[in-house]
Amino acid sequence: MTYATGRVFHDADSHVMETREWLEPYLAEDLKSQLRPLYGREPGRIDKLLDQAKARRGDADADTKAFENPIAGPKGWIAAGAFDGEERARVLDILGFSSQLVFSTSSLTPALAAKDEGIKYAGVRAHNEAMAAFCRSDRRLYGVAFVPLDNSERALSEVSAALKAGNKAIMVSAGAAGERSPGHPDLDPVWARLEETGTPFMLHIGPGTKTQPMAFRNNGRERAPDLHGGGENLRFADYIMLSFAPQVWLTAMVYDGVFERFPKLRGGVIEAGAGWAPEFLRELDLGFKSFGRTDPYLKAMPMKPSEYVRRAVKFTPFPGEDVGRIIKDGGADLFMFSSDYPHPEGTNDPLGRFERTMGDIDEVAKDRFYRRNFEEMMGAA
C-alpha cells in the first residue's frame, strides 16, 4: 500500500543529496580546477554517508529494507532515492505522489562561491544540467534549475538553457538581483520568458535567505548546535527569519509592477513556512491604503497588492504548522503540500501531521492543498 492514497498528491518540495562527483560530467576540464570542490578537498562525514549508501545498493537485504517505508526511514544521503534518479522513481511509487519538484541540496555552493561572474554562471549551468539529468529518470520528477539574476543577459540565456535541458521551474535568489531590484525593467525579458513558457519561479531557503545578524550572536554564550545536532544548518533565531527575504522580494515584485506587466507569471515560496503569509497580505494592503494617497506608483495600481500575490504565488507550510488554521486565515488558494524528502525536516509523516490539523477543512480546500494549487502554479490547471 502506498503512503499517500485516496486523492491526487503533488509534492512541491523534495531534494537530491548530491554525490561528490555530481557536477563532474557537466563541467569543462578547465572549470573543474576553478570551482571549489563539492564538500571540500578532503573526505569527511558526507563521504562516509555516501559510502554507506552505495554499499547498501549492493546488499539485497539492505536494499529491500531501505524501500520498506522511505518516508519514515533513514534520511539524507543514505535515504532511498537520495541521489539515484531510478531509485527515486521507485520511491515515488511507494509514496504515491503524482509529481515531485526536485531542488538541489549542496551543488550550488561551488558556483555561488565563485568571484568571477563567468565561472559562477558556468557552475550554475552544470548544476542545472545535473538537476535535469536526475529528473529524466521519471516524468513525475520536475527538476528545479537555479538562475542568478545579477546579469540580465546571462540570466535569460541560463533560463533558456535550463528549460532546454528539461527543467520545469526556475529558482532565483530571495535577495536582490545583484545591485538591482528583481523588479527592475532590465529583468523583464526573464519574467517574460517564464510567463510565455508557463514556467514558475521559485524562492527557496538558501540564496538570499536572511539569517540572524552576526552581532546578535555575540550574546555571551556558547553557540548551540543546529536542529540536527551539527553546525551546517539553521538555528532557532535563523528559523524565525525565514519569511523575511520572501516578503521583501514579493513586495518588490508587486511595487515595481512585475506582476502587473506579466499577469500570467506564477511562482512558489518553498520551505519558508506559510503561517506568516495571510498577515503579510494584510500588511501589504494596509501599506497600499496608507501610502497610496501620495505614492504615484501605488495610485496607478489597478489591483490591491494582496490580489497580485494571491494570483501569482503559492506557499508551502512546514509539517509542524497548523495548516487548517492557515487555510481558514488565508484562503484555500494559497497553500501546497510538500514532503521535503529526503531531508529530515520533512519529518517521518508529513501527510499525517498536515491531516491532523485539517479535520474541519472541506474536501474542495483539501484538494486545493494537495493537488490543484500545485497544478495552477505549474500551469497544468
Salt bridges, closest charged atoms under 4 A:
ASP13 OD1 - HIS15 NE2 3.24
ASP13 OD1 - HIS204 NE2 3.20
GLU21 OE2 - LYS54 NZ 3.45
GLU24 OE1 - LYS32 NZ 3.48
GLU29 OE2 - LYS32 NZ 2.83
ASP47 OD1 - ARG20 NE 2.77
ASP63 OD1 - ARG56 NH1 2.86
ASP63 OD2 - ARG90 NH1 3.56
ASP84 OD2 - ARG57 NH1 2.62
GLU87 OE2 - ARG56 NH1 2.90
ASP93 OD1 - ARG140 NH2 2.90
GLU117 OE1 - ARG154 NE 3.01
ASP138 OD1 - ARG140 NE 2.77
ASP150 OD2 - LYS120 NZ 3.16
GLU158 OE1 - ARG125 NE 2.65
ASP186 OD2 - ARG180 NH1 3.13
ASP186 OD2 - HIS184 ND1 3.69
ASP188 OD1 - ARG261 NH2 2.93
GLU196 OE2 - ARG193 NH1 3.26
GLU232 OE2 - ARG45 NH2 3.27
ASP238 OD2 - ARG223 NH2 3.98
GLU271 OE1 - HIS15 NE2 3.35
GLU271 OE1 - HIS204 NE2 3.15
GLU279 OE1 - ARG282 NH2 2.81
ASP329 OD1 - ARG282 NH1 2.98
ASP333 OD1 - ARG310 NH1 2.82
ASP340 OD1 - HIS15 NE2 3.14
ASP340 OD1 - HIS343 ND1 3.63
GLU345 OE2 - HIS228 NE2 3.00
GLU355 OE1 - LYS366 NZ 3.29
ASP360 OD2 - LYS328 NZ 2.63
GLU363 OE1 - ARG7 NH2 2.69
ASP367 OD2 - ARG371 NH2 2.59
GLU375 OE2 - HIS10 NE2 2.86
GLU375 OE1 - ARG371 NH1 2.84
GLU376 OE1 - LYS314 NZ 3.19
GLU376 OE2 - ARG368 NH2 3.10
GLU376 OE2 - ARG372 NE 3.33
